[in-house]
Amino acid sequence: AVKTIRLNGRLGALYNVTEDLGLPKPVVLHIVRDPRGVYASRKKVGGPTRGDDADAVRGRDVNFWVPNAAMGSQAVKLWASTLCVATTRDRQAGRRHPDHYRLVNFTELVSAPERVIRGIYAHVLRRPVPQPVLDFIRARMPGGNRTAGAATAAAEDRWGTA
């Protein structure tokens, strides 16, 4: 198992390379978060920024760039648009490999982790969830074994601050 982040817009290339090299097709769990939440998190932790204005980000890797307040709303709009285009491209690549791809909504994962993990195991990995995984979810993940309701609402309300 490999955890890779910041691969936005390149999922098709990943599938192509593994096929070209004769490697087994990877199973991809594509965790997608609302761009507003991504921006809020990166802003809160002081993520790296580049450039002075929206033109400075053209051609740059969206994953390493977070607009700062001085850059204005156009820079934020460009950043979010670039992130959404890359995510859509990856979703399209994943649809070509339905047995090896699962789109996971971050808000659902944090609000009802057990339900989401059970779905991943059932539909992608095609096996029961190991008990240690369930124990971990119940003990350590926000939302525990809840399946919806208050946890969902609370997680959705926190997108702008987490």
N, CA, C and O atoms as a DFTB+ gen file, in Angstrom:
648 C
 N C O
     1  1       0.844      -1.182       0.000
     2  2       0.000       0.000       0.000
     3  2       0.883       1.236       0.000
     4  3       1.915       1.286       0.668
     5  1       0.457       2.225      -0.759
     6  2       1.190       3.474      -0.873
     7  2       0.213       4.617      -0.674
     8  3      -0.877       4.614      -1.245
     9  1       0.602       5.593       0.134
    10  2      -0.204       6.799       0.289
    11  2       0.505       7.898      -0.477
    12  3       1.645       8.249      -0.175
    13  1      -0.172       8.428      -1.457
    14  2       0.403       9.490      -2.257
    15  2      -0.541      10.669      -2.243
    16  3      -1.744      10.517      -2.460
    17  1      -0.005      11.831      -1.990
    18  2      -0.807      13.038      -2.082
    19  2      -0.195      13.935      -3.142
    20  3       0.944      13.748      -3.570
    21  1      -0.967      14.889      -3.540
    22  2      -0.506      15.868      -4.534
    23  2      -0.219      15.222      -5.882
    24  3       0.787      15.512      -6.528
    25  1      -1.098      14.367      -6.279
    26  2      -0.982      13.723      -7.588
    27  2      -2.065      14.284      -8.521
    28  3      -2.357      13.701      -9.565
    29  1      -2.645      15.400      -8.140
    30  2      -3.793      15.952      -8.860
    31  2      -3.565      16.064     -10.357
    32  3      -2.564      16.611     -10.820
    33  1      -4.523      15.530     -11.096
    34  2      -4.498      15.629     -12.540
    35  2      -3.626      14.601     -13.228
    36  3      -3.483      14.645     -14.450
    37  1      -3.037      13.678     -12.485
    38  2      -2.085      12.728     -13.071
    39  2      -2.472      11.263     -12.898
    40  3      -1.650      10.376     -13.126
    41  1      -3.696      11.004     -12.503
    42  2      -4.105       9.623     -12.273
    43  2      -4.062       8.791     -13.552
    44  3      -3.656       7.629     -13.520
    45  1      -4.469       9.365     -14.656
    46  2      -4.399       8.648     -15.928
    47  2      -2.979       8.207     -16.249
    48  3      -2.766       7.097     -16.738
    49  1      -2.011       9.070     -15.976
    50  2      -0.601       8.725     -16.211
    51  2      -0.168       7.578     -15.313
    52  3       0.590       6.707     -15.742
    53  1      -0.640       7.567     -14.072
    54  2      -0.301       6.473     -13.168
    55  2      -0.794       5.135     -13.721
    56  3      -0.049       4.155     -13.738
    57  1      -2.031       5.097     -14.166
    58  2      -2.559       3.859     -14.742
    59  2      -1.785       3.476     -16.008
    60  3      -1.494       2.300     -16.221
    61  1      -1.453       4.457     -16.843
    62  2      -0.712       4.170     -18.079
    63  2       0.676       3.609     -17.799
    64  3       1.103       2.653     -18.447
    65  1       1.376       4.194     -16.842
    66  2       2.733       3.739     -16.522
    67  2       2.713       2.311     -15.986
    68  3       3.528       1.480     -16.390
    69  1       1.784       2.028     -15.078
    70  2       1.754       0.662     -14.536
    71  2       1.429      -0.345     -15.627
    72  3       1.966      -1.452     -15.634
    73  1       0.558       0.031     -16.541
    74  2       0.225      -0.871     -17.652
    75  2       1.436      -1.058     -18.563
    76  3       1.761      -2.184     -18.941
    77  1       2.105       0.041     -18.917
    78  2       3.283      -0.026     -19.792
    79  2       4.409      -0.873     -19.194
    80  3       5.143      -1.547     -19.917
    81  1       4.532      -0.831     -17.872
    82  2       5.584      -1.593     -17.204
    83  2       5.165      -3.022     -16.872
    84  3       5.960      -3.800     -16.346
    85  1       3.921      -3.364     -17.179
    86  2       3.433      -4.702     -16.891
    87  2       3.177      -4.951     -15.415
    88  3       3.163      -6.098     -14.967
    89  1       2.978      -3.892     -14.669
    90  2       2.709      -4.018     -13.233
    91  2       1.218      -4.194     -12.988
    92  3       0.401      -3.812     -13.825
    93  1       0.862      -4.768     -11.851
    94  2      -0.563      -4.873     -11.528
    95  2      -1.172      -3.478     -11.424
    96  3      -0.537      -2.533     -10.955
    97  1      -2.405      -3.379     -11.869
    98  2      -3.108      -2.102     -11.816
    99  2      -3.325      -1.702     -10.357
   100  3      -3.817      -2.509      -9.569
   101  1      -2.967      -0.467      -9.983
   102  2      -3.142      -0.055      -8.588
   103  2      -4.609       0.172      -8.243
   104  3      -5.415       0.545      -9.095
   105  1      -4.932      -0.059      -6.990
   106  2      -6.246       0.304      -6.467
   107  2      -6.088       1.709      -5.900
   108  3      -5.247       1.947      -5.033
   109  1      -6.893       2.625      -6.391
   110  2      -6.776       4.019      -5.999
   111  2      -8.005       4.433      -5.201
   112  3      -9.137       4.315      -5.669
   113  1      -7.763       4.917      -3.995
   114  2      -8.803       5.532      -3.189
   115  2      -8.563       7.035      -3.307
   116  3      -7.630       7.577      -2.714
   117  1      -9.409       7.687      -4.071
   118  2      -9.244       9.096      -4.391
   119  2     -10.063       9.912      -3.398
   120  3     -11.273      10.071      -3.560
   121  1      -9.395      10.427      -2.371
   122  2     -10.078      11.200      -1.336
   123  2     -10.126      12.651      -1.781
   124  3      -9.096      13.296      -1.977
   125  1     -11.348      13.150      -1.937
   126  2     -11.554      14.495      -2.461
   127  2     -12.216      15.351      -1.396
   128  3     -13.207      14.961      -0.779
   129  1     -11.642      16.526      -1.198
   130  2     -12.174      17.481      -0.227
   131  2     -12.621      18.743      -0.949
   132  3     -12.032      19.144      -1.952
   133  1     -13.658      19.351      -0.430
   134  2     -14.153      20.621      -0.951
   135  2     -12.969      21.597      -1.013
   136  3     -12.254      21.749      -0.022
   137  1     -12.749      22.256      -2.148
   138  2     -11.608      23.175      -2.251
   139  2     -11.611      24.271      -1.187
   140  3     -10.550      24.760      -0.798
   141  1     -12.782      24.655      -0.721
   142  2     -12.835      25.671       0.339
   143  2     -12.185      25.139       1.614
   144  3     -11.489      25.872       2.316
   145  1     -12.413      23.876       1.904
   146  2     -11.801      23.268       3.075
   147  2     -10.304      23.095       2.911
   148  3      -9.544      23.293       3.859
   149  1      -9.874      22.724       1.702
   150  2      -8.448      22.596       1.422
   151  2      -7.772      23.944       1.630
   152  3      -6.732      24.035       2.282
   153  1      -8.369      24.981       1.074
   154  2      -7.802      26.323       1.199
   155  2      -7.734      26.752       2.660
   156  3      -6.717      27.279       3.112
   157  1      -8.826      26.524       3.402
   158  2      -8.857      26.918       4.810
   159  2      -7.773      26.191       5.609
   160  3      -7.109      26.801       6.447
   161  1      -7.592      24.898       5.356
   162  2      -6.576      24.133       6.075
   163  2      -5.173      24.630       5.758
   164  3      -4.360      24.844       6.657
   165  1      -4.902      24.807       4.491
   166  2      -3.555      25.244       4.099
   167  2      -3.273      26.659       4.607
   168  3      -2.155      26.971       5.019
   169  1      -4.277      27.488       4.573
   170  2      -4.106      28.849       5.074
   171  2      -3.829      28.827       6.578
   172  3      -2.987      29.573       7.078
   173  1      -4.551      27.963       7.286
   174  2      -4.414      27.876       8.738
   175  2      -3.027      27.384       9.156
   176  3      -2.453      27.889      10.121
   177  1      -2.494      26.407       8.436
   178  2      -1.188      25.859       8.806
   179  2      -0.043      26.585       8.120
   180  3       1.117      26.202       8.272
   181  1      -0.361      27.624       7.369
   182  2       0.695      28.411       6.738
   183  2       1.335      27.715       5.568
   184  3       2.558      27.737       5.423
   185  1       0.520      27.090       4.718
   186  2       1.041      26.399       3.552
   187  2       1.863      27.314       2.668
   188  3       1.692      28.532       2.712
   189  1       2.739      26.758       1.880
   190  2       3.614      27.566       1.038
   191  2       2.827      28.359       0.007
   192  3       1.786      27.910      -0.472
   193  1       3.324      29.524      -0.326
   194  2       2.707      30.342      -1.362
   195  2       3.781      30.718      -2.367
   196  3       4.973      30.715      -2.059
   197  1       3.344      31.035      -3.550
   198  2       4.274      31.460      -4.597
   199  2       3.670      32.637      -5.334
   200  3       2.452      32.715      -5.492
   201  1       4.489      33.529      -5.775
   202  2       4.062      34.572      -6.682
   203  2       3.397      35.749      -6.022
   204  3       3.110      35.738      -4.824
   205  1       3.155      36.773      -6.829
   206  2       2.547      38.000      -6.340
   207  2       1.105      38.167      -6.789
   208  3       0.354      38.926      -6.176
   209  1       0.709      37.477      -7.838
   210  2      -0.654      37.645      -8.331
   211  2      -1.093      36.387      -9.067
   212  3      -0.349      35.408      -9.136
   213  1      -2.291      36.416      -9.611
   214  2      -2.854      35.232     -10.266
   215  2      -1.991      34.757     -11.430
   216  3      -1.908      33.554     -11.675
   217  1      -1.354      35.660     -12.143
   218  2      -0.520      35.259     -13.276
   219  2       0.676      34.428     -12.832
   220  3       1.206      33.639     -13.614
   221  1       1.104      34.594     -11.596
   222  2       2.278      33.869     -11.106
   223  2       2.020      32.379     -10.962
   224  3       2.971      31.598     -10.930
   225  1       0.756      31.958     -10.874
   226  2       0.494      30.548     -10.652
   227  2       0.275      29.763     -11.939
   228  3       0.237      28.533     -11.912
   229  1       0.133      30.439     -13.035
   230  2      -0.093      29.723     -14.293
   231  2       1.085      28.793     -14.573
   232  3       2.243      29.208     -14.559
   233  1       0.762      27.534     -14.827
   234  2       1.794      26.556     -15.123
   235  2       2.468      25.977     -13.898
   236  3       3.361      25.140     -14.027
   237  1       2.069      26.394     -12.732
   238  2       2.683      25.871     -11.510
   239  2       1.848      24.720     -10.973
   240  3       0.664      24.602     -11.288
   241  1       2.462      23.881     -10.170
   242  2       1.778      22.755      -9.549
   243  2       0.830      23.283      -8.485
   244  3       1.269      23.849      -7.483
   245  1      -0.467      23.100      -8.697
   246  2      -1.477      23.631      -7.784
   247  2      -1.308      23.097      -6.371
   248  3      -1.715      23.753      -5.413
   249  1      -0.722      21.935      -6.227
   250  2      -0.615      21.311      -4.917
   251  2       0.359      22.009      -3.986
   252  3       0.249      21.884      -2.766
   253  1       1.302      22.736      -4.541
   254  2       2.293      23.396      -3.705
   255  2       2.044      24.894      -3.617
   256  3       2.874      25.639      -3.099
   257  1       0.930      25.317      -4.110
   258  2       0.649      26.733      -4.161
   259  2      -0.656      27.027      -3.457
   260  3      -1.679      26.403      -3.741
   261  1      -0.623      27.966      -2.550
   262  2      -1.835      28.421      -1.884
   263  2      -1.835      29.930      -1.972
   264  3      -0.867      30.569      -1.562
   265  1      -2.898      30.514      -2.496
   266  2      -2.917      31.975      -2.606
   267  2      -2.952      32.620      -1.223
   268  3      -3.605      32.117      -0.308
   269  1      -2.255      33.718      -1.085
   270  2      -2.324      34.426       0.190
   271  2      -3.260      35.617       0.054
   272  3      -3.666      35.980      -1.050
   273  1      -3.594      36.215       1.181
   274  2      -4.591      37.283       1.199
   275  2      -4.222      38.443       0.287
   276  3      -5.097      39.056      -0.325
   277  1      -2.948      38.744       0.194
   278  2      -2.522      39.869      -0.629
   279  2      -2.743      39.628      -2.110
   280  3      -2.754      40.570      -2.903
   281  1      -2.917      38.374      -2.485
   282  2      -3.074      38.042      -3.890
   283  2      -4.490      38.287      -4.387
   284  3      -4.704      38.386      -5.595
   285  1      -5.451      38.385      -3.495
   286  2      -6.799      38.748      -3.877
   287  2      -7.661      37.595      -4.346
   288  3      -7.205      36.459      -4.478
   289  1      -8.911      37.916      -4.592
   290  2      -9.910      36.899      -4.924
   291  2      -9.665      36.232      -6.264
   292  3     -10.013      35.063      -6.429
   293  1      -9.081      36.926      -7.222
   294  2      -8.822      36.306      -8.531
   295  2      -7.814      35.170      -8.406
   296  3      -7.944      34.144      -9.074
   297  1      -6.819      35.352      -7.559
   298  2      -5.830      34.288      -7.355
   299  2      -6.465      33.082      -6.694
   300  3      -6.183      31.943      -7.065
   301  1      -7.328      33.333      -5.708
   302  2      -8.020      32.227      -5.039
   303  2      -8.914      31.502      -6.040
   304  3      -8.959      30.272      -6.054
   305  1      -9.622      32.252      -6.870
   306  2     -10.498      31.658      -7.878
   307  2      -9.695      30.803      -8.860
   308  3     -10.111      29.698      -9.207
   309  1      -8.563      31.305      -9.301
   310  2      -7.709      30.540     -10.218
   311  2      -7.208      29.264      -9.558
   312  3      -7.227      28.196     -10.169
   313  1      -6.757      29.373      -8.302
   314  2      -6.278      28.204      -7.568
   315  2      -7.374      27.146      -7.451
   316  3      -7.138      25.975      -7.748
   317  1      -8.575      27.552      -7.018
   318  2      -9.677      26.609      -6.840
   319  2     -10.080      25.996      -8.173
   320  3     -10.355      24.798      -8.250
   321  1     -10.117      26.805      -9.216
   322  2     -10.477      26.301     -10.546
   323  2      -9.469      25.268     -11.032
   324  3      -9.852      24.235     -11.581
   325  1      -8.187      25.542     -10.834
   326  2      -7.139      24.605     -11.248
   327  2      -7.265      23.288     -10.497
   328  3      -7.131      22.214     -11.083
   329  1      -7.524      23.379      -9.193
   330  2      -7.701      22.182      -8.383
   331  2      -8.911      21.372      -8.852
   332  3      -8.843      20.147      -8.940
   333  1     -10.008      22.054      -9.150
   334  2     -11.221      21.354      -9.606
   335  2     -11.024      20.691     -10.966
   336  3     -11.493      19.573     -11.177
   337  1     -10.342      21.357     -11.883
   338  2     -10.072      20.774     -13.199
   339  2      -9.221      19.511     -13.050
   340  3      -9.494      18.498     -13.693
   341  1      -8.200      19.570     -12.209
   342  2      -7.325      18.409     -11.996
   343  2      -8.104      17.258     -11.370
   344  3      -7.920      16.102     -11.754
   345  1      -8.971      17.566     -10.410
   346  2      -9.774      16.535      -9.759
   347  2     -10.731      15.895     -10.749
   348  3     -10.912      14.678     -10.732
   349  1     -11.345      16.693     -11.610
   350  2     -12.249      16.163     -12.627
   351  2     -11.499      15.255     -13.599
   352  3     -12.014      14.207     -13.989
   353  1     -10.311      15.640     -13.985
   354  2      -9.491      14.817     -14.888
   355  2      -9.191      13.464     -14.236
   356  3      -9.263      12.425     -14.892
   357  1      -8.856      13.484     -12.953
   358  2      -8.577      12.233     -12.246
   359  2      -9.822      11.372     -12.137
   360  3      -9.747      10.152     -12.284
   361  1     -10.962      11.990     -11.883
   362  2     -12.225      11.239     -11.788
   363  2     -12.524      10.544     -13.114
   364  3     -12.961       9.393     -13.132
   365  1     -12.292      11.234     -14.209
   366  2     -12.519      10.625     -15.528
   367  2     -11.581       9.450     -15.756
   368  3     -11.996       8.426     -16.298
   369  1     -10.331       9.581     -15.354
   370  2      -9.378       8.469     -15.480
   371  2      -9.816       7.296     -14.612
   372  3      -9.722       6.143     -15.033
   373  1     -10.286       7.579     -13.422
   374  2     -10.752       6.522     -12.523
   375  2     -11.950       5.774     -13.056
   376  3     -12.064       4.563     -12.864
   377  1     -12.841       6.473     -13.719
   378  2     -14.030       5.819     -14.284
   379  2     -13.664       4.777     -15.343
   380  3     -14.437       3.853     -15.598
   381  1     -12.506       4.921     -15.948
   382  2     -12.057       3.928     -16.937
   383  2     -11.533       2.659     -16.264
   384  3     -11.252       1.666     -16.935
   385  1     -11.402       2.696     -14.934
   386  2     -10.887       1.554     -14.167
   387  2     -11.775       1.331     -12.942
   388  3     -11.296       1.417     -11.811
   389  1     -13.053       1.048     -13.153
   390  2     -14.008       1.011     -12.034
   391  2     -13.692      -0.027     -10.955
   392  3     -14.075       0.159      -9.799
   393  1     -13.012      -1.099     -11.302
   394  2     -12.667      -2.109     -10.297
   395  2     -11.411      -1.744      -9.502
   396  3     -11.041      -2.441      -8.557
   397  1     -10.767      -0.653      -9.892
   398  2      -9.521      -0.255      -9.239
   399  2      -9.536       1.203      -8.774
   400  3      -8.485       1.797      -8.535
   401  1     -10.725       1.765      -8.651
   402  2     -10.837       3.183      -8.308
   403  2     -12.076       3.410      -7.464
   404  3     -13.136       2.835      -7.713
   405  1     -11.921       4.259      -6.463
   406  2     -13.079       4.646      -5.649
   407  2     -12.903       6.100      -5.238
   408  3     -11.905       6.464      -4.616
   409  1     -13.874       6.923      -5.589
   410  2     -13.903       8.305      -5.148
   411  2     -14.453       8.336      -3.731
   412  3     -15.526       7.792      -3.468
   413  1     -13.730       8.965      -2.824
   414  2     -14.133       9.040      -1.422
   415  2     -14.283      10.514      -1.058
   416  3     -13.335      11.290      -1.178
   417  1     -15.464      10.888      -0.620
   418  2     -15.715      12.255      -0.194
   419  2     -15.137      12.436       1.211
   420  3     -15.515      11.717       2.135
   421  1     -14.227      13.387       1.370
   422  2     -13.554      13.612       2.645
   423  2     -14.552      13.888       3.769
   424  3     -14.399      13.365       4.872
   425  1     -15.565      14.698       3.499
   426  2     -16.561      15.025       4.532
   427  2     -17.277      13.770       5.003
   428  3     -17.516      13.600       6.199
   429  1     -17.620      12.891       4.069
   430  2     -18.267      11.632       4.459
   431  2     -17.309      10.753       5.256
   432  3     -17.714      10.101       6.218
   433  1     -16.057      10.736       4.862
   434  2     -15.069       9.914       5.565
   435  2     -14.916      10.347       7.022
   436  3     -14.850       9.506       7.918
   437  1     -14.860      11.663       7.260
   438  2     -14.670      12.111       8.641
   439  2     -15.961      12.077       9.454
   440  3     -15.919      12.010      10.682
   441  1     -17.100      12.122       8.780
   442  2     -18.359      12.132       9.526
   443  2     -18.924      10.740       9.763
   444  3     -19.626      10.529      10.752
   445  1     -18.643       9.802       8.899
   446  2     -19.133       8.427       9.048
   447  2     -18.055       7.459       8.569
   448  3     -18.258       6.747       7.586
   449  1     -16.913       7.424       9.252
   450  2     -15.773       6.634       8.765
   451  2     -16.051       5.145       8.631
   452  3     -15.593       4.516       7.677
   453  1     -16.784       4.578       9.557
   454  2     -17.013       3.142       9.479
   455  2     -17.833       2.787       8.241
   456  3     -17.526       1.815       7.551
   457  1     -18.860       3.560       7.962
   458  2     -19.688       3.303       6.776
   459  2     -18.851       3.414       5.507
   460  3     -18.952       2.568       4.619
   461  1     -18.021       4.463       5.419
   462  2     -17.201       4.664       4.224
   463  2     -16.187       3.528       4.071
   464  3     -16.012       2.993       2.976
   465  1     -15.527       3.164       5.156
   466  2     -14.531       2.088       5.098
   467  2     -15.187       0.761       4.734
   468  3     -14.626      -0.013       3.959
   469  1     -16.354       0.492       5.278
   470  2     -17.071      -0.741       4.904
   471  2     -17.373      -0.752       3.408
   472  3     -17.256      -1.793       2.761
   473  1     -17.758       0.384       2.860
   474  2     -18.020       0.469       1.422
   475  2     -16.780       0.226       0.589
   476  3     -16.840      -0.443      -0.443
   477  1     -15.659       0.764       1.030
   478  2     -14.398       0.559       0.312
   479  2     -14.022      -0.923       0.315
   480  3     -13.669      -1.480      -0.725
   481  1     -14.097      -1.547       1.465
   482  2     -13.757      -2.964       1.546
   483  2     -14.713      -3.812       0.718
   484  3     -14.286      -4.750       0.045
   485  1     -16.002      -3.490       0.763
   486  2     -16.989      -4.299       0.040
   487  2     -16.878      -4.135      -1.470
   488  3     -16.927      -5.123      -2.203
   489  1     -16.731      -2.915      -1.940
   490  2     -16.826      -2.659      -3.383
   491  2     -15.493      -2.594      -4.107
   492  3     -15.439      -2.837      -5.313
   493  1     -14.418      -2.270      -3.401
   494  2     -13.117      -2.167      -4.064
   495  2     -12.219      -3.343      -3.691
   496  3     -11.654      -4.006      -4.560
   497  1     -12.097      -3.591      -2.398
   498  2     -11.204      -4.661      -1.954
   499  2     -11.888      -6.028      -1.932
   500  3     -11.221      -7.063      -1.902
   501  1     -13.205      -6.024      -1.946
   502  2     -14.025      -7.242      -2.011
   503  2     -13.687      -8.252      -0.914
   504  3     -13.466      -9.437      -1.163
   505  1     -13.657      -7.729       0.298
   506  2     -13.439      -8.590       1.459
   507  2     -13.987      -7.867       2.687
   508  3     -14.212      -6.658       2.651
   509  1     -14.198      -8.605       3.767
   510  2     -14.698      -7.959       4.984
   511  2     -13.636      -7.047       5.603
   512  3     -12.435      -7.236       5.406
   513  1     -14.103      -6.076       6.340
   514  2     -13.184      -5.175       7.039
   515  2     -12.552      -5.945       8.197
   516  3     -13.273      -6.515       9.017
   517  1     -11.223      -5.975       8.281
   518  2     -10.577      -6.657       9.407
   519  2     -10.967      -5.984      10.734
   520  3     -11.115      -4.764      10.800
   521  1     -11.126      -6.777      11.763
   522  2     -11.532      -6.248      13.064
   523  2     -10.587      -5.169      13.594
   524  3     -11.061      -4.184      14.160
   525  1      -9.263      -5.316      13.434
   526  2      -8.382      -4.238      13.911
   527  2      -8.666      -2.883      13.239
   528  3      -8.509      -1.833      13.862
   529  1      -9.078      -2.913      11.986
   530  2      -9.419      -1.663      11.299
   531  2     -10.668      -1.057      11.930
   532  3     -10.709       0.143      12.202
   533  1     -11.680      -1.878      12.161
   534  2     -12.897      -1.386      12.814
   535  2     -12.597      -0.864      14.217
   536  3     -13.124       0.172      14.621
   537  1     -11.763      -1.571      14.950
   538  2     -11.394      -1.128      16.300
   539  2     -10.705       0.238      16.258
   540  3     -10.974       1.105      17.089
   541  1      -9.822       0.414      15.287
   542  2      -9.119       1.685      15.144
   543  2     -10.105       2.808      14.844
   544  3     -10.048       3.871      15.463
   545  1     -10.999       2.577      13.907
   546  2     -11.995       3.596      13.546
   547  2     -12.812       3.988      14.770
   548  3     -12.998       5.172      15.050
   549  1     -13.288       3.007      15.481
   550  2     -14.151       3.270      16.630
   551  2     -13.416       3.998      17.755
   552  3     -14.017       4.796      18.475
   553  1     -12.131       3.727      17.906
   554  2     -11.380       4.319      19.007
   555  2     -10.751       5.674      18.672
   556  3     -10.603       6.526      19.547
   557  1     -10.386       5.866      17.417
   558  2      -9.530       7.013      17.119
   559  2     -10.031       8.000      16.084
   560  3      -9.520       9.118      16.009
   561  1     -11.012       7.623      15.287
   562  2     -11.434       8.533      14.222
   563  2     -12.624       9.373      14.659
   564  3     -13.538       8.879      15.318
   565  1     -12.604      10.649      14.284
   566  2     -13.781      11.477      14.569
   567  2     -15.006      10.843      13.926
   568  3     -14.949      10.424      12.771
   569  1     -16.074      10.771      14.633
   570  2     -17.276      10.144      14.089
   571  2     -17.395       8.691      14.477
   572  3     -18.487       8.126      14.424
   573  1     -16.282       8.064      14.869
   574  2     -16.305       6.667      15.310
   575  2     -17.119       5.780      14.405
   576  3     -16.903       5.742      13.194
   577  1     -18.066       5.061      15.001
   578  2     -18.866       4.145      14.193
   579  2     -20.198       4.748      13.782
   580  3     -21.089       4.031      13.327
   581  1     -20.343       6.061      13.937
   582  2     -21.582       6.703      13.507
   583  2     -21.734       6.576      11.994
   584  3     -20.744       6.489      11.267
   585  1     -22.943       6.568      11.542
   586  2     -23.180       6.422      10.115
   587  2     -23.732       7.677       9.468
   588  3     -23.712       7.786       8.242
   589  1     -24.218       8.611      10.235
   590  2     -24.723       9.866       9.662
   591  2     -25.204      10.754      10.789
   592  3     -24.787      10.603      11.937
   593  1     -26.073      11.670      10.456
   594  2     -26.712      12.497      11.465
   595  2     -25.849      13.630      11.962
   596  3     -25.279      14.379      11.169
   597  1     -25.748      13.763      13.283
   598  2     -25.062      14.895      13.901
   599  2     -23.605      14.984      13.471
   600  3     -23.083      16.080      13.266
   601  1     -22.951      13.849      13.335
   602  2     -21.540      13.872      12.941
   603  2     -21.377      14.481      11.555
   604  3     -20.445      15.249      11.317
   605  1     -22.280      14.141      10.643
   606  2     -22.210      14.685       9.293
   607  2     -22.379      16.193       9.324
   608  3     -21.604      16.924       8.707
   609  1     -23.376      16.652      10.033
   610  2     -23.627      18.086      10.104
   611  2     -22.448      18.822      10.718
   612  3     -22.053      19.880      10.228
   613  1     -21.883      18.272      11.785
   614  2     -20.749      18.923      12.446
   615  2     -19.535      18.978      11.521
   616  3     -18.854      20.001      11.451
   617  1     -19.264      17.892      10.819
   618  2     -18.110      17.866       9.913
   619  2     -18.288      18.860       8.776
   620  3     -17.343      19.551       8.395
   621  1     -19.498      18.933       8.237
   622  2     -19.749      19.874       7.152
   623  2     -19.649      21.311       7.631
   624  3     -19.211      22.179       6.876
   625  1     -20.040      21.580       8.859
   626  2     -19.947      22.934       9.400
   627  2     -18.514      23.364       9.625
   628  3     -18.232      24.562       9.631
   629  1     -17.591      22.415       9.811
   630  2     -16.197      22.743      10.098
   631  2     -15.347      22.930       8.852
   632  3     -14.160      23.227       8.990
   633  1     -15.884      22.773       7.630
   634  2     -15.032      22.801       6.433
   635  2     -14.220      24.068       6.331
   636  3     -13.081      24.034       5.864
   637  1     -14.772      25.180       6.753
   638  2     -14.072      26.436       6.584
   639  2     -13.027      26.723       7.629
   640  3     -12.292      27.703       7.507
   641  1     -12.936      25.894       8.663
   642  2     -11.991      26.183       9.729
   643  2     -10.978      25.069       9.938
   644  3      -9.987      25.273      10.639
   645  1     -11.193      23.915       9.359
   646  2     -10.302      22.776       9.609
   647  2      -9.151      22.756       8.630
   648  3      -8.302      21.866       8.693
